[in-house]
Amino acid sequence: MRSPAISSLVVHVRPDPPKEGYDGRRLIALVAPLIVTLSNQPPPNAAFRQYDLTMTQDPITDILARIRAELIANIDPIAKQAGQRYFKEEILTYGMKVPVATAIAKRYRAEMKAAGLDKAAIWALCDQLWASGYMEEAFVACVFAESQVRRYEASDFPVFERWVHNHVSNWATCDTLCNHTVGDLVMAFPELGERLLGWAQSTNRWVKRAAAVTLIVPARKGLFHDLGFQIADSLLTDSEDLVQKGYGWLLKAIAESDQAAVFAYVMDHKAVMPRTALRYAIEKMPADLKAQAMAR
């Protein structure tokens, strides 16, 4: 006898369940093939988060459903509590170690490759992952975006720029997206580098940090040094410590292949450069150069 088809189902899951006696993970694992979409309606009780699960024939929606089901199934309250201490701002997170979310992403990356999904479909899936606001979903989106590196075109820049401007909300998602996805695009299409100067003028601290950290991997390869110094000029006296750390990190990356240029830059600007940025820039320099740079 065939089981009756399930057309829709709503479940309510505690966001921070105790490990002992919690059956929610088992329930979610059983309904993983169903679509899981975060409801826009408030849950009936503040202690629970509401999920609407409905059958669908759309492969993108089904993949999204199963990703979210696996993320829910791997909720770790201890990891959730521990992770918050790395952020000054409140973060929205399921609660798990980054390698757990990354492993989930890699499994679905392989599935999407086997299914032959085109880049437009993957960007649409990434849009939905970013829009959730959950940090783990952003990490999954970054893995998916990086998987398309051989398909990158200059016209993908507005897609990545939209994610930076609209969805990046902490240093972790900023760096994960920009160090690789955006950085790889800029390396492939160097003319896009100039667009980062506009990011450096933003009023959004994450966009400003993104301008700097996008160039870290290219700078280590000896690329975009002049542009890196221009971005440092724009961010030089910024009051946000995470922006200061971002461009200080960029200068440190440039110094890996041009220490003399970075040392000269620091010496020319140390009177106004915040100490946080200065320390980052000279971190790997010899002790005598560090002493000169730190001297008042």
C-alpha positions in Angstrom: 0.0 0.0 0.0 1.4 3.4 -1.0 1.8 6.1 1.6 -0.5 9.1 1.1 1.2 12.1 -0.5 2.0 15.0 1.8 1.2 18.3 0.2 2.2 20.5 3.1 3.5 20.4 6.6 4.5 23.0 9.2 7.0 22.2 12.0 8.2 24.3 14.9 11.8 23.8 16.0 13.5 25.2 19.1 16.4 27.4 17.9 18.6 26.4 20.9 17.4 22.9 21.9 19.1 21.0 24.7 21.2 18.1 23.4 19.6 15.6 25.7 16.1 14.5 24.8 15.8 16.6 21.7 13.9 14.8 18.8 13.8 17.8 16.4 16.8 16.7 14.5 15.3 13.3 13.9 12.1 14.9 12.6 13.9 17.2 10.3 16.1 14.4 8.9 12.9 12.4 8.1 11.4 15.3 6.2 14.6 16.4 4.5 13.3 15.7 0.9 10.5 18.2 1.5 10.9 21.9 0.9 12.0 23.9 3.9 11.3 27.6 3.6 11.6 30.1 6.4 8.1 31.5 7.1 7.5 35.2 7.0 4.8 34.7 9.7 5.9 34.9 13.3 6.1 31.6 15.2 3.2 30.9 17.6 5.7 30.8 20.5 8.8 32.8 20.9 10.7 29.7 22.0 10.2 28.1 18.5 11.1 28.9 14.9 8.5 28.0 12.3 9.3 26.1 9.1 6.9 25.4 6.2 7.5 22.2 4.3 5.8 21.6 1.0 6.4 19.2 -1.9 7.8 20.8 -5.0 9.1 19.8 -8.4 11.5 22.7 -8.7 15.1 21.3 -8.4 16.5 24.6 -7.0 13.8 24.8 -4.4 14.3 21.2 -3.4 18.0 21.6 -3.1 17.5 24.7 -0.9 15.0 22.6 1.2 17.4 19.8 1.8 20.3 22.1 2.6 18.3 23.9 5.2 17.0 20.5 6.6 20.7 19.4 7.0 21.7 22.6 8.6 18.8 22.3 11.1 19.7 18.7 11.7 23.3 19.8 12.7 22.4 22.5 15.1 24.8 22.5 18.0 23.8 24.9 20.9 27.3 24.8 22.3 28.9 25.9 19.0 26.2 28.6 18.6 27.0 30.1 22.0 30.7 29.8 21.5 30.6 31.4 18.0 28.9 34.6 19.1 32.0 35.7 21.2 33.9 36.3 17.9 31.5 39.1 16.9 30.6 42.4 18.4 27.3 42.5 16.6 24.5 40.0 17.1 24.7 37.3 14.4 22.0 35.1 13.0 23.2 31.6 13.0 21.9 28.0 13.2 24.9 27.2 15.4 27.6 24.8 14.2 31.3 24.7 13.4 32.2 26.1 10.0 33.6 22.8 8.6 30.2 21.2 9.2 28.4 23.8 7.0 31.2 23.6 4.5 30.9 19.8 4.2 27.2 20.1 3.6 27.8 22.7 0.9 30.4 20.5 -0.8 28.0 17.6 -1.0 25.4 19.7 -2.7 28.0 21.3 -5.0 28.8 17.9 -6.3 25.1 17.1 -6.8 24.5 20.3 -8.7 27.5 19.6 -10.9 26.2 16.2 -11.7 22.8 17.6 -12.5 24.3 20.1 -14.9 22.8 23.2 -13.4 23.8 26.4 -15.2 25.4 29.4 -13.6 22.2 31.5 -13.6 20.4 28.8 -11.6 23.3 28.6 -9.1 23.3 32.4 -8.7 19.5 32.3 -8.1 20.1 29.6 -5.4 22.8 31.8 -3.8 20.5 34.8 -3.8 18.0 32.8 -1.7 20.7 31.5 0.7 22.1 35.0 1.2 18.6 36.5 1.7 18.0 34.2 4.7 20.4 36.2 6.8 21.9 33.0 8.3 25.6 32.9 8.4 25.9 29.2 7.6 23.7 29.8 4.5 26.0 32.5 3.4 29.0 30.1 3.8 27.1 27.6 1.6 26.5 30.3 -1.0 30.2 31.1 -1.1 31.1 27.5 -1.7 28.6 27.4 -4.6 29.9 30.7 -6.0 33.5 29.6 -5.9 32.6 26.4 -7.7 31.8 28.5 -10.8 35.2 30.2 -11.0 35.9 28.8 -14.5 32.6 30.2 -15.7 33.1 33.7 -14.3 32.5 36.6 -16.6 32.9 40.3 -16.0 29.1 40.6 -16.0 29.0 38.6 -12.8 30.4 41.6 -10.8 27.0 43.2 -10.2 25.8 39.9 -8.7 28.6 39.7 -6.3 28.4 43.4 -5.6 24.7 43.0 -4.7 25.6 40.3 -2.1 28.2 42.6 -0.6 26.0 45.6 -0.4 22.7 43.9 0.6 23.7 40.9 2.6 27.2 40.9 4.1 26.7 41.8 7.8 29.8 40.6 9.6 33.5 40.1 9.1 33.2 36.4 8.5 30.8 36.6 5.6 32.7 39.6 4.2 36.0 37.8 4.2 34.7 34.5 3.0 33.0 36.1 0.0 35.6 38.6 -0.9 38.9 36.8 -0.3 38.0 34.2 -2.9 34.8 34.7 -5.0 35.2 38.5 -5.6 39.0 38.3 -5.5 39.1 35.6 -8.2 36.7 37.5 -10.4 38.9 40.7 -10.2 42.0 38.6 -11.0 40.3 37.2 -14.0 39.1 40.6 -15.2 41.6 43.2 -13.8 39.6 46.1 -15.2 37.0 45.4 -12.5 39.5 46.4 -9.8 38.8 50.1 -10.2 35.2 49.4 -9.0 36.6 48.7 -5.6 37.5 52.3 -5.2 33.8 53.1 -5.1 33.4 50.5 -2.3 36.0 52.2 -0.3 33.9 55.4 -0.3 30.8 53.6 1.0 29.2 54.5 4.3 28.7 50.8 5.0 31.7 49.4 7.0 31.4 46.0 5.5 31.5 47.3 2.0 34.6 49.4 2.9 36.2 46.3 4.5 35.3 44.4 1.3 37.2 46.8 -0.8 40.4 45.9 1.0 40.0 42.2 1.7 39.0 41.5 -2.0 42.6 42.2 -2.9 44.4 40.2 -0.2 44.9 37.0 -2.3 45.8 38.9 -5.5 48.2 41.1 -3.5 50.0 38.0 -2.2 50.5 37.1 -5.9 52.1 40.4 -6.6 49.0 41.9 -8.2 47.1 45.2 -7.7 49.6 46.8 -5.4 49.0 50.3 -6.7 45.3 49.8 -6.3 45.8 48.4 -2.8 47.7 51.6 -1.8 44.9 53.7 -3.3 42.3 51.8 -1.2 44.5 52.2 1.9 44.6 56.0 1.2 40.7 56.1 1.1 40.4 54.1 4.3 43.4 55.5 6.1 41.7 57.4 9.0 38.5 55.4 9.1 37.2 55.0 12.7 35.9 51.5 12.4 38.4 49.0 13.8 37.3 46.2 11.4 37.9 48.5 8.5 41.3 49.4 9.9 42.1 45.7 10.3 40.9 45.1 6.7 43.2 47.6 5.0 46.1 46.8 7.5 45.7 43.1 6.4 45.9 44.2 2.8 49.1 46.2 3.4 50.5 43.1 5.1 49.7 41.0 2.0 51.4 43.6 -0.3 54.4 43.4 2.0 54.9 39.7 1.3 56.3 40.7 -2.1 57.1 44.4 -1.6 58.0 45.0 2.0 60.0 48.2 1.2 57.0 49.9 -0.4 54.7 49.0 2.5 57.3 50.2 5.1 57.7 53.5 3.2 53.9 53.9 3.1 53.7 53.2 6.9 56.5 55.7 7.7 54.9 58.4 5.5 51.4 57.9 7.2 52.1 56.7 10.7 51.3 60.1 12.2 47.6 59.7 11.2 47.3 55.9 10.6 45.4 54.2 13.4 47.6 51.9 15.5 45.4 49.0 14.7 46.0 49.3 11.0 49.7 50.0 11.5 50.2 46.9 13.6 48.5 44.7 11.1 50.6 46.2 8.2 54.0 45.6 9.9 53.1 42.3 11.6 55.6 40.1 9.6 58.3 42.7 9.2 61.7 42.3 11.0 62.0 43.6 14.5 64.1 46.7 13.6 61.6 47.9 11.0 58.7 47.3 13.5 60.4 49.4 16.1 60.9 52.3 13.6 57.3 52.1 12.5 55.9 52.0 16.1 58.1 54.8 17.3 56.2 58.0 18.1 
